[in-house]
Amino acid sequence: MLLKNKLLHIYCVVVTLAFAWVLFSSGKTDRNGEGRRIRSFDLSKNFEFSGERFPTDIFDVKERLDRELMVNAYLQSTTILNIKLAARYFPLMEQILKEEGVPEDFKYLAVAESTLRNVSSNAGAKGIWQFMKPTAMQYGLEVNEEVDERYQIEKATRAACRLLKDNYQRFGSWILAAAAYNEGAPRLAKDMAEQRGKGYFDLHLNEETSRYVFRIMAIKEIMQNPEDYDFYVENDHLYEKFRDCDEIAVEDAVSNWADFAQNHNLSYRIFKVYNPWLIGSGLTNKTKKKYLVKIPKS
């Protein structure tokens, strides 16, 4: 019995080691079948965000950027999914950012905030642009038990643009506007006054905001040049854009959105994918407000 148990133990160890080797080996090759190198990256190039330069000749700036490049370059699954989702969301974001007069680079802020998903944070921030409820309502988004426009991509993107433009008007820098998006404009202004700082790179901020703009810059760099960082995504692997939609005006109460979806030949799941901002099972709409509900075309 003792010999049998010992042989079983040896067998289990061998199987476990073999399985681990298969997993390790499967993740090491690039598209050419060569081993993927775990390496550091060249920071001698110029790095800019919204036309503002990162002064990487300052050792502290260079090392902070290096950290975020290394961290994000080796978030393999997250980065691949970001690239795939960008094919769906970036064209719409680019159009709205241009219309609102906000630099296109701010689409990468949305990636940093939410990985382009309608997520909810522990602090209560929601949507792709991660608005807290008071800020969302301040910038014109409806938030209640039935409707949460933080999940409505077009409206939330325009609200984010208005917030960013307010930050830019206050601080005169798009990099500081991004930092204020994370920390809040009043707190950032207080930090700048106390520290006599003129720009983001002069400031000693809390850990999250200190890394925040560097993280956005790293995400931009990797997503613009994925193959430089050993990411290869074929065009037919990118996620499709949402289908063109009819917009159905709803000005009355809706007792049940599942019935509404079925009446328009949609499953409730697909209805919610196209209308994630309708968070209740129905709509009371006592004020007879006009809502535009998306129904994808066949």
C-alpha positions in Angstrom: 0.0 0.0 0.0 2.8 2.4 0.9 4.5 1.7 -2.5 1.2 2.2 -4.3 0.7 5.6 -2.7 4.2 6.6 -3.5 3.9 5.7 -7.1 0.5 7.6 -7.3 2.2 10.7 -5.8 5.0 10.5 -8.3 2.5 10.1 -11.2 0.5 13.2 -10.0 3.7 15.3 -9.8 4.7 14.3 -13.3 1.3 15.0 -14.7 1.2 18.4 -13.0 4.7 19.4 -14.3 3.8 18.3 -17.8 0.6 20.3 -17.7 2.4 23.4 -16.4 5.0 23.1 -19.2 2.3 22.9 -21.9 0.7 26.1 -20.5 4.0 27.8 -20.3 5.1 26.8 -23.8 1.8 27.8 -25.4 2.1 31.4 -24.2 5.7 31.9 -25.3 5.4 32.1 -29.1 4.6 35.1 -31.3 3.0 35.0 -34.7 6.2 33.7 -36.3 6.4 30.8 -33.9 9.4 32.4 -32.2 9.6 32.7 -28.4 8.0 35.8 -27.0 10.6 37.9 -25.2 10.0 39.4 -21.8 11.8 42.6 -22.4 12.0 46.3 -21.6 11.2 49.0 -24.1 12.9 51.9 -25.8 11.9 55.2 -24.3 14.1 57.4 -26.5 11.3 58.4 -28.8 9.0 61.4 -28.2 5.9 60.8 -26.2 3.0 63.2 -26.6 -0.6 63.3 -25.3 -3.0 65.8 -27.0 0.0 67.7 -28.4 1.7 68.0 -25.0 5.1 66.4 -24.6 6.2 64.0 -21.8 9.6 65.3 -20.7 11.3 62.0 -20.6 14.7 63.7 -20.3 13.7 64.0 -16.6 14.6 60.7 -15.0 11.5 60.6 -12.8 9.2 61.1 -15.8 11.0 58.5 -17.8 10.8 55.9 -15.0 7.2 56.5 -14.3 6.3 56.1 -18.0 8.5 53.0 -18.2 6.6 51.5 -15.3 3.2 51.9 -17.0 4.5 50.7 -20.3 5.8 47.5 -18.7 2.6 46.9 -16.6 0.3 47.5 -19.6 2.4 45.7 -22.2 2.2 42.5 -20.1 -1.5 42.7 -19.4 -1.9 40.4 -22.4 -5.6 39.5 -22.4 -6.7 42.9 -21.3 -4.8 44.6 -24.0 -5.9 42.2 -26.7 -9.5 42.8 -25.7 -9.0 46.6 -25.6 -7.7 46.5 -29.2 -10.7 44.4 -30.3 -13.3 46.6 -28.6 -11.6 49.8 -29.9 -12.8 48.8 -33.4 -16.3 49.1 -32.2 -16.2 52.2 -30.0 -13.3 54.4 -31.3 -14.9 55.6 -34.5 -17.9 56.9 -32.6 -15.8 58.4 -29.9 -13.5 60.1 -32.5 -16.5 61.7 -34.2 -17.9 63.0 -30.9 -14.5 64.2 -29.6 -14.0 66.1 -32.9 -17.4 67.7 -32.8 -16.9 68.8 -29.2 -13.4 70.2 -29.8 -11.6 67.7 -27.5 -8.3 66.0 -28.7 -8.8 62.5 -30.1 -6.2 61.2 -27.6 -8.9 61.3 -24.9 -10.4 58.1 -26.3 -7.5 56.4 -24.5 -8.7 57.9 -21.2 -11.9 55.9 -21.6 -9.8 52.7 -22.0 -7.9 53.6 -18.8 -11.2 54.2 -17.0 -13.2 51.1 -18.0 -11.4 49.0 -20.7 -14.3 50.2 -22.9 -16.9 48.4 -20.9 -20.0 49.6 -19.0 -18.5 48.7 -15.7 -19.3 49.8 -12.1 -16.6 50.7 -9.7 -16.6 50.0 -5.9 -16.9 53.8 -5.4 -20.1 53.9 -7.6 -18.6 55.3 -10.8 -20.4 53.8 -13.8 -20.2 53.4 -17.5 -17.4 53.6 -20.1 -16.4 57.1 -18.9 -16.9 56.2 -15.2 -19.0 59.0 -14.0 -20.0 59.4 -10.3 -23.7 60.1 -10.0 -23.4 63.8 -8.9 -21.0 64.6 -11.7 -23.1 62.8 -14.2 -26.2 64.8 -13.3 -24.2 68.0 -13.2 -23.3 67.4 -16.9 -26.8 66.6 -18.0 -27.1 62.8 -17.6 -30.2 61.3 -16.2 -29.6 58.9 -13.4 -32.4 57.2 -11.4 -33.8 53.7 -10.7 -35.0 53.2 -14.3 -32.7 55.2 -16.5 -28.9 55.6 -16.1 -27.4 57.6 -19.0 -23.9 56.9 -17.8 -24.4 53.7 -19.8 -25.5 55.6 -22.9 -22.3 55.9 -25.0 -23.2 58.9 -27.1 -24.5 61.0 -24.2 -21.8 59.9 -21.8 -19.1 60.8 -24.3 -20.5 64.2 -24.8 -20.8 64.7 -21.0 -17.1 63.7 -20.6 -16.1 66.2 -23.3 -17.9 69.0 -21.5 -16.1 68.0 -18.2 -12.7 67.8 -19.9 -13.2 71.2 -21.6 -14.1 72.8 -18.2 -10.9 71.3 -16.8 -8.9 72.6 -19.8 -10.4 76.1 -19.4 -9.4 76.0 -15.7 -5.9 74.6 -16.0 -4.8 75.5 -19.6 -3.4 72.0 -20.2 -4.9 68.9 -21.6 -2.6 66.7 -19.4 -3.8 68.5 -16.3 -7.4 68.2 -17.6 -6.9 64.4 -17.7 -5.4 64.5 -14.2 -8.4 66.5 -12.9 -10.7 64.0 -14.5 -9.3 61.5 -12.1 -8.6 63.5 -9.0 -11.2 66.2 -9.3 -10.5 69.8 -10.4 -10.8 71.4 -6.9 -8.4 68.9 -5.3 -5.9 69.3 -8.2 -6.1 73.1 -7.9 -5.4 72.8 -4.2 -2.4 70.5 -4.8 -1.0 72.9 -7.4 -1.4 75.9 -5.1 0.2 74.1 -2.1 3.1 72.7 -4.1 3.7 75.8 -6.3 3.4 73.5 -9.3 2.9 74.8 -12.8 2.3 71.4 -14.6 1.5 67.8 -14.0 5.1 66.7 -13.9 5.9 69.2 -11.1 3.3 67.7 -8.8 3.6 65.0 -6.0 0.1 63.6 -6.2 -1.8 60.7 -4.7 -0.7 57.3 -6.0 -3.6 56.8 -8.4 -3.5 60.3 -10.0 0.3 60.2 -10.1 0.1 57.1 -12.3 -3.0 58.0 -14.2 -1.8 60.2 -17.0 1.2 57.9 -17.5 -1.1 55.0 -17.8 -3.2 56.7 -20.4 0.0 57.5 -22.3 1.2 53.9 -22.1 -2.2 52.6 -23.4 -2.1 55.1 -26.3 1.4 54.0 -27.2 0.7 50.3 -27.1 -2.7 50.5 -28.9 -1.2 52.7 -31.6 1.8 50.4 -32.1 0.7 47.0 -31.0 3.2 44.9 -32.9 6.1 46.9 -31.3 4.8 45.4 -28.1 4.2 41.9 -29.5 0.5 42.2 -29.9 -1.0 40.8 -33.1 -4.7 41.0 -33.8 -5.9 40.1 -37.3 -8.5 42.4 -38.8 -11.2 39.7 -38.8 -10.7 39.2 -35.1 -11.7 42.7 -34.3 -15.1 43.2 -32.8 -17.8 44.3 -35.2 -19.4 47.7 -34.9 -23.0 47.8 -33.7 -25.5 47.4 -36.4 -27.4 50.5 -37.7 -30.5 51.1 -35.6 -33.9 52.6 -35.8 -34.6 54.9 -32.9 -38.1 54.4 -31.5 -39.5 57.4 -29.6 -41.0 56.4 -26.3 -43.1 59.1 -24.5 -45.4 56.9 -22.4 -44.9 54.3 -19.7 -43.6 50.9 -20.6 -44.7 48.1 -18.3 -42.1 45.6 -19.3 -39.1 46.1 -21.6 -38.9 42.3 -22.3 -42.4 42.5 -23.9 -41.3 45.7 -25.8 -38.3 43.8 -27.1 -40.3 40.8 -28.2 -42.8 43.2 -30.0 -39.8 44.4 -32.0 -38.5 40.8 -32.8 -35.6 41.1 -30.3 -34.4 39.0 -27.4 -34.3 40.9 -24.2 -30.5 40.3 -24.1 -29.9 42.0 -27.5 -32.3 44.8 -26.5 -30.2 45.4 -23.4 -26.9 45.3 -25.4 -28.1 48.1 -27.5 -29.9 50.0 -24.7 -27.8 49.4 -21.5 -29.0 52.7 -20.0 -32.5 51.3 -19.5 -31.7 49.7 -16.2 -35.2 49.1 -14.9 -37.6 46.3 -16.0 -39.9 49.0 -17.3 -40.5 52.8 -17.5 -43.0 54.8 -15.5 -42.2 58.1 -17.3 -44.6 60.2 -15.3 -43.3 63.4 -17.0 -43.9 62.1 -20.5 -40.3 62.6 -21.4 -39.2 61.5 -24.9 -36.7 58.7 -24.9 -35.1 57.3 -28.0 -34.7 53.5 -27.8 -32.4 51.7 -30.3 -33.7 48.8 -32.3 -31.0 47.2 -34.5 -32.0 46.9 -38.2 -32.2 43.4 -39.7 
